[in-house]
Amino acid sequence: MTKDEFIQEAYLNIAVNDELANECLRRKTICQKLVKLINSDLGEEFLDGCEDFKAAMQKFELKYGFLI
């Protein structure tokens, strides 16, 4: 590889890692908000039909994800 190819690869990895970091922060925010929702008076109603945490997260994302 040439020096320019190494630099290009490094910048590409920076961009990919930036995207991954943003997605991790988004998921962290969703989890934090989901915890608040579960602890609220609406928690039981919201969790109705959810078999596991993943299902609850997906339901939350579908309902409120556009806000985050």
N, C-alpha and C positions, 0 to 999 in steps of 0.2 A: 504494500500500500504506500501511496505517496503521502507526504505531509498534509496536502490539501484533503485527501480522502480521510485521513485520521481526524482532521479538524471537522470535516463535514459529519463524520460518524459521531463525534463528541457532541456537536450541536444537536444532532438528531436525538441522541440519548437524553440530553438536557430537556428537550421538548417533550419527549415521552415521559420522563420522570416528573416533569411539571404537571402533565395531564394526570398521571397516577396520584400525585400528591393532592391535586385539586379534588379528585374523585374520593380519596380517603377522607379529606376534610368534609366533603359533602355527606358522606356516609356517617361520619362521626356526628355531624349536626343532626342528621335524620335520627340516629339512635338516641341522642340527647333529648330531642323533641318527643320521640316516641315514649321514652321513660316518663317525661312529664305528663303526656297524654294518659298513659297507663295508670299513673298515680292520681289522676284527676277523677272527678265524678263520672266522666264519660268513658273511662278505661274499660270497664266490663262490657259495655255496649260496643265499643270499638273492636274489642278482641273477639266478639262473637263470630264464630265461623273460622277463626284462625287456629290452625293445628299446631303451629310452632312460631318461633320468633321470625324466621325468614318470611313466612306468610304475613305476619303482622307488618314487617318492614315493607313488603311489596304493596300491601293494602295502603299503608301510610304514604308511600311514594306516589301511588296512583291518585290518592285523594289530595295530598298536600305538596307533592314533590315540586310542582311548578313554582311554589313560593320560595324554595331554597335555591 
